[in-house]
Amino acid sequence: MEGIRNTPAYMVAERAARRSWAVTIVVVSAVVAVMGALFWREGLGAYRVWVGSTAYNHCFLVLPLVGYLIWERRTVLLNSTPRPEFKALVLIPFLSMLWFLTATLGVLEAQQFVAMTLLQAALLSLLGWPAYKRLLAPLLYLYFLVPSGEFLVPALQDFTAAFVVKGLHLFGVPVYSDGVFIEVRSGRFLIAEECAGIRFLIASVAFGTFYAIVMYQSRWKRAAFVALSIVVPILANGVRAFGIVYAAELIDSATAATADHVIYGWGFFSAILVGLILLGRSFADRGEQEDVATERFRGKSGLAPAALAGFLSIVLASVGPIYASSLDRVRVPDTVALGEPPAVGAPWRRAEAAEADWTPIAIGPDRVFADAFTDGRSTVYRFVALYVARGRTNNLVRSQNRIADGVHWSMAVQGAREAKIGGSDRSLEATEIVSRARRRLVFSFYVVDGTITSDPLTAKLRQAAAVMTGGERVSAFVAVATDFADGGPPPAEVLTRFLGATEPLPRYVTALWP
């Protein structure tokens, strides 16, 4: 092999390959810069999450790690010449319109994933499949730039709570559980969002994937180690949470057991990570090298084909953003500023002094009504947030929205419940929230384009349909709540009666649109 490298023909071909890669790198840099300008909102949104959330601080390391992985492959890359693959350009307009759909739905995480996939399609068209295949692992690692995984928090909370309860039963500890609340003799514990283990899970998967790329050539070994990087931290977090509660029982002090649990929790997880590394080294591909001679030089790629592929990539990728920009220029008048809240009929009347200790977290509403009503026996607290769509922008459904603020009130149980509104059965979101000894039931739902729904995805799809078909531009989020009272009527019955006495909400929202 060394003799072949020293032949004049090989050295000429290698110099040609270097020139081709230099041209391609310049064009790729230009395409990345232009796409960064096209999808700047997605990039800025990701950066803000990296800075603001400790779960995603590791994202700052992704680009240096990708650079290292590409540098490792420099010898292999010089054995393949980048040649534009114009067939791959067919993917870009479809991805651009998919981005437009996600942007209209307002799902930033989905927008970021589609924007990254657009970049991958552009890179494939610029490099060609043989060269792209050589860079497949580092290029796919770029997806870790997208801050994703928060949607797993509720499921992780439920799993951790169930794991702790099973462990306590196994060790003979009497326990009472109510959703994410766990009560034992020494005190009461809450499996909060911060205790769900999402931060360590995300970091573990990112590290595990990088480790698998570096240590293994076999796809099966890589997949096995990434799977371990997912399963082990989830189980480890369950063990950690169980250990805290069990330690509280042993020392008869919940406060002492939970003191600095975040700090020693990270120490525990660091030990788990070291164990994963040692386990992974036991079946590493020591001494095995990827074959660098399987791909031979196939001529050179000139500036003109690379520039043409880059130009077409940008033009086709801009289809969705240009169409979205044209929609955003349509100005919609704010019709809710002077509107009245939905009317409520007898026997309900406005309460004199409404308790202000419960207010859902709603991002960016144009108008909010927070009031209370009583029928002489029960009190209902109402929250109505109105939103006016401006182009594609409508904050009705946001991941930061919360029924309970997590400070005064915490969620205990959440699920769907049927209730009769306006003579029809509707599926509403039913959430039980607690504040010390108080317990409250909340019914919540969206009113979008003349329809009531409790499903965020359905609400998003109706929003998108309204934007593209010129439908209603006013929507609402509604939440009503009442306390569990000893000797009083069931709270679900109280809320159903209240909603039955409220003016039809789809008609109310429709009337706000001129």
N, C-alpha and C positions, 0 to 999 in steps of 0.2 A: 504493500500500500504506500509506503514511504517513497519507493522508487517512482511510482506513478505520479505522486505529488511534485516530484522534482523535474518532470518532463516539461519541455517548453509548451507543448499543447495544453497541458493541465494548467500551467501558470497563466497562460493567456486567457483560458476559460475562466479561471478564478478571478482575474482582474475584471473580466467582463461581468461576472456575477456581482462583484463588489460595486461596479458602476450601476448595475441594474438595481441593487438594493439601495444605493444612495439616492437614485432618482425616486424609487418607490417610497422611501422614508420621507422625502420632501413632500410628495403628493399626499401621503397619509397624514402628515402633520397639518397640511392645509385643510384637508377634509375634516379632520378632528376639530380644528379651530372653528370652521364654519358651522359644523353640526353643534358645537358647543354654543355658538351664538343663536342657532335656530331653537335649541332646546335649553335655553339658559334657565328657565324657571325650574326645570327638573334638576339641573345641576346645583342651583342655589338652594333648592329645597333639601337636597341630599346633604349639602355642606352644613346647613343649619342643624340637621339632625346629628351629624357627626360631632359637631361642637356641643350641642345641647344635651345629648344623651350619652351616659357612660357605656350603654350597651353597644354603641357604634363608634366609640373613639378609635377602635382598631382599624376603621376604614381608611384612616390616614396612612396606614402601612401598606394598603393594597397596591398602589402604583409602584412603590419601591420593590415590593415582592415580585410584581409582574416584570419589572425591569430586570431583576435578578434571574428569573426563570427564562427570559428571552436571552440574556447574556450567556446563560448556561448552554443554550442551543446554537450559539454562533457558528460553531464548526459544522453542525448539521445544516444550518440555513445556507451556508456557502456552497453546499452540494445540491441546492435547488434554486432555480431562478424564479423570481416573482414574475408572473405573466397574468395580465388582467383577464378575468373570467366574466365576459359581458352577459352571459346567461344569468348570472346571479343577480343582475340588476332588476330582473323581473320581480324579485321578492320585495324590493324597496317601496314601490307605490302602494302595495297591499299593506305593508307594515306602517307606512305613513298614514293611511286611512284608519288603521287600527289605533294608532296613536291619537288621531282625531276623536275617535269614539271614546277612548279612555279619558282624554282631556275634557270632552263634553260631559262625561260622567263625573269628572272632578276627582278621580282616584289617582292621586299623585304617585303612589307606589307603582301602580300599573303603568302610568305614563313613563316612569323611570325605567322600568323593565323593557317596555317597547322601544324607548329611545336607545337603550343599550343594544337591543336586538337589531335596530336599524344600523347602528355603528358596526356590529358584527357582519351584517350583510354587505355594507360598504367595504369593509376590510376584505371579505371574501372576494368581492368583485375586483378589488385592486391587486390582491396577492395571487389569486388563483388557488384552486384546491390543493395542489401539492405543497405549496409554501404555507398556506393557511393550516393545513393538517399538521405540519411541523410545529406550528405555534398554537395548536388547539388548546392545550392545557392552560398556558398563561393568558390567552385571550378570553377563554371562558371564565377564568378567575376574576376578570374585570366585573363580573356580575356581583361580586361582593362589595362593589362600590354603592350598590343600591341598598339603602337601609330598610331591611324587611324582617318580618317575624313578630311584630307586636300583636298581630291578630291571634297568635298562639297563646297569649297570656291567660285568657280565661280557661282554656283547656288545661294548661299547665297548673293553674291554681287548683282546679278540680282534681287533677291527678295527684298532686302533692297532698291535698287534704285527705283523699281516699287512702293514699299510701300511709300517712301518719295514723289514721284511724285503724287500718288493718294491723299496723305494727303494734299499736297500743293494745289492741285486742289480743295479739299474739303473746304479748308480755303480761297479760292479765291485768291491764290498767283499765278501770272503769272510765268510759269516755262518752260524752254526748256531742254529736256533731250536727251542725245546721249549715249546710253549704260549705263555705270557706271558714266558718267559725267552729272552733274545737274547744270544748270545755272539759277540763279534768279537775281533780280535787284541788290542785295547787293554783288554778286560775284559768282564765279564758285566753285563747290564742286566736289570731286572725292570720290566715294565709293571704297576705296582701300581695298586690301586683309585684312589689319589689322582692317578695319571697318566692315568686313563681319559678325563678331560675332562668329567666329568658336571657339575661345578660351573659351568663356563663355559657348557655347553650349556643348563642350566636357566635361568641368568641371561640368556643370549642370547635364549631363546624368550620369557621374560617381558618383556624389554625390546622385542624385535622385535614382539610382539603389540601392546604399548602404542603403539609408534611407528607401526605400520600403522593403528591406529584413528585416531590424530591426523592423520596425513599423507594418508590416502587415503579417498575415498568409494566407489570401485569395490571390490566384493567380490573380484574377480579379482586386483587389485593387492595387496589386503590378504593374500590367500592366498599370492601369489607371494613377498611380503616375509617372511611367517612361514616359508615353506618355505626361503628363503635363510637365515633365522636358525637353522634346524635343520641344514642341510647344511654351511654354511660353518664353524661351530665344530668339527664332527666332523672335517672335512678339515684344518682348521687345527691341531687337536691332533695329527693324524698327522704333519703337516709339522714341528711343534715337536719331537715325540719323535724323528723321523728326524734333525732337525738336531742334537739332543744326541748321539745315537750317532755320527753322521758327524763331528761336531766332535771327539769323543773319538778317532776314528781319525786325524784330521788332526794333533792335538797329542799323540797317543800317551799319553793320560791320561784314563781314565774318571772319576777323582775330580775332576779340574779341570773337565771338561766338565759334570758334573752338579752342581757346587757352585752353590747358590742358584738351581737351575733352576725352582723354584716362583715365586720373585720375578720373574725375567725372563720366565717363562712368562706371568704376568699382564700384564706389559708388552707381550708379543707379542699376547696376546688383546685388550688394550685397543686396540692399533693395528688389529686385525681389526675390532673393533666400530666404530671411527671410519670405517674403509673401508666397512662396511655402511651406516652413516648417510649417507655421501656418495653411495653408490650409490643408496640409497633416495630421496634428494632429487632425483635426476635424473629420476625419473618421478612426482614428487609431484603431487597435484591442487591446483596453485596457483590460488587465487582461486575455486575451485569451492566452493559452499556448498550444504548440504542444503536442500531446499525446505521452508520453514517454514509455508507457507500451504496445504499440501495437506490438513491435518486441521483441521476447524472445530470450534468449541465445540458440544457436544451435551448441553447442560443441565448440571446439577450432580449430584455424588454426595454424598448425605447421610451423617451419622454412622452411622445405623442399618444401612444395607447394608454399609458398610465394617467396622463392628464385628462384624456377623454373619459376614462372610466371614473375618475374622481369628479369631473364636472357633471356627468350624468347622475352619479350617486347623489350629489348635492341637489340637483334639480328635482329628481324624483322624491327625495326625502322631504323637500320643502312643500310638497302638495298639501299635506295635512295642515301644517302651520299656516300656510297662506289662506286656506279656506277658513280655518279657525279665526284668523285675524279679521277676515271680512265679516264674520258674524259678530265679533267683539265690537266692531265699529257701529253696530246698531244700538242706539241709545234708547233705553226703556225708562219712561217716567216713573218716579217713586210715587206710588198710589196709596201707600199705607201710612204715611206720616200723620194724617188727620183722621184715620179710621178709628172706629169704636171696637171694643172687644166683642166677642160673640155673646149674644144675649142668652140669658138663662131664665126659664119660666118657673112658675110656682110649682112646689112649695118653697123653692130655693130663693134665698135673699142674700144680698151681700153681707158678709160678716163685718162687724164693727172694727175689730182688731185682728188682722191676719198675722199668724206667726211667720216671721221672715227667716226662720232658721233652715228652711229647705228651698233651694233653687237649683234646678238642673244647670249643668254647664253647657252652654250653647255658643258656638263660635260664630261671630259676625252677623247676628240677626239685624234686620232693618227696624224692627219694632218688637217690643216685648210687653206682654201683659202678665202680671203676677198678682193674683187676687185670691180671695177665699169666700166660700159660701156656706150657709148653714140652712138646714130644714128644721131647726129647733132641737134636733137630737144628735145629728152627725155634722161634722165639718169637713168640707172638701177644699183642698188647696189646688188651684189651677195655675198652669204655666202655659202660655201661648207665645211662640216665637214666629214672627212673620219674616219671610225672605222674598226679595225681589230679584229676579234673574237679570243680570246685565251681561248680554252676550252669552258666553258659555259659563260665566261665573255665577254659581249659586251655592252658598255655604250650608244648605239645608242638612246634608248628610256629611259629617266630618268624623274622622276617627277620634278626635279629641273630645267630642261631645260625651257627656256623662250624665246619668240619672242622679247619681250621688257624688258629692264633691270629694269624698274620701277623708274629709276632716271632721265635719259635724255628723255626716251620715255615711254609712258603708253599705255596699250591696251584700245581701245574704243569699237570695235565691232569685233566679231569673228564668222566664219561660213564656210560652204563648198561652193565651186564654181567649176564649170566645166571649163576645159581649154584643148585645143588641144595640145598634146605633141607627136612629132614623128608620126603625122598622126592619132593619136587615142585620143578620149576624156578621160580625166583623172579627177578624183575628187581631188581637192587640198584644203588645209586649207587656207582660205582668212582671213587676220587679218588687221584691220585698227588701226594704232598706231598714237599717237599725241604727239607733243612736242611744247607746247605753241601754237603759231598760225599755226604751220606746221602740215600737215596731210599726212600720207604715207600708201600705200597699200602693204601688204606683202603676197606673195604666198609661202607656205612651204609644204614639203612632204619628205617622206623617199624613199630610193632606197634599197631594200632588196631582195637578192636572185633572181636578174633579174627582179624585179617587182617594179613599182611605186605605193605607197599608202600614203594617208594622215592620215590613222587611226592608232593610236599607238598600239592598240590591234592586228590588222592585222600584223603590223610590228613585234611585239613580237612573234606572232605565226610562222611567216615565219623564224624568227631567230631560234626559237626552232627546226623547221623542218630542217633547214640547219645544225644545230649542230648534230642532230640525224641521218641524212642521208648523211653527208659529203658534203653538198652543199657549196655555196660560203661563204667565211669567211670575205669578205670585204663588208661593207654597207656604206651608206651615208645619211646625212641630208642636204637638200638643201633649201635655202630661198632666194628669189629674191624680191626686193622692188623698188618702184618708188613713187615720190611725186604726190599728187593731184595738178595740175597746172591750173590756170585760163586760158582758151582759148586753152589749150593743149589737146591732145587726152586722152580718158578715160584711167586711169591707168591700168585697167584690160586688155585692148587691148594692151597696151605697154608691159606688162609682158608676155602676150601670144605670141606676136611676138618675144620677146627675147628668150623665151624657145623654140620656133620653130626653131630659128637660132642656138641653142646650140646643140652640138653633142649628140646623144641619150645617156641619162645618164645610163640606164641599161647596154648598151654595154661598156660605159666608165668604170663603176665599175667592170664589168666582166673581162675586160682587166687587171685590177690591181691584179687579183688572178692568181698565177703562174700555 
